[in-house]
Amino acid sequence: MTIAQAERTKLIEQYRLHDKDSGSPEVQVAILTSEIQALTEHLKAHSKDYSSRRGLIKKVNRRSTLLRYLARTEDQRYHALVERLGLRH
């Protein structure tokens, strides 16, 4: 499950740090969060779709890795991002 290009562009514009930023941890976590939410909704309707479940677990682990990196290097940015996305920490 991927998100639409328009939604991806909107997320990049919303979470970027400067005009040419498209790959900062904040942007990556925002995109992964959107994809995780879409996959979660998909799996509610298709509970035996194990391939999608595996993809969901991989995305959750990737987001967790990025969040740990951000918490380790830039604690204030980490807390701001978690608050903005409404994630548990």
Buried (B, 14 or more C-beta within 10 A) or exposed (E): BEBEEEBBEBBBEEBBEEEEEEEBBBBBBBBBBBBBEBBEEBBEEEEEBEEBBEBBEEBBEBBEEBBEEBBEEBEEBBEEBBEEBEEEE
